[in-house]
Amino acid sequence: MWGMQITVCATHIYVASASITYNATANTHTTSKSVWQLPVSTLEEVLTNEGRSPLQWTETSPTPLYRSSLLQHTAHPLAIGGQDDSYKPSPNIAVYDPRSNKWSTVGQLLEPRVWCTVVSLSRLSFLVCGGCSDPRNPQSTQIGRAHV
């Protein structure tokens, strides 16, 4: 796996949007919308080498889109941008609710982006940089603008 997104929230570590395989002949790769979570409380066991059993990642509801960027936002992660099944980039912003195990669209970016970088500026704002507008041709469709 490669190209994963990771974020840490109050209670869990979330990993998502991994590319699973790559076919060099066809220049294609398989991407997953799957999301896995690990309780933050298990980190102490890992760091102190006191873990007696393998870590148990739990699969949650998949992100609505492929290649979304993850951002920690209070107690719930956000999925920013991404692409649909037809490679069309999306401006959608979705929030994950662990109680219902569902993602809900809560807003949109000014322009659709795939593979962007997102940084939290405060509880109510974040900075979105880079990415591309066509995941099939990322070199020539890079986005050089940033938005708050």
Helices and strands as residue ranges (DSSP letters): E 5-8, E 12-16, E 19-23, E 28-31, E 35-39, G 40-42, H 43-47, E 58-60, E 69-73, E 76-80, E 92-97, E 102-108, E 117-120, E 126-129, E 146-147
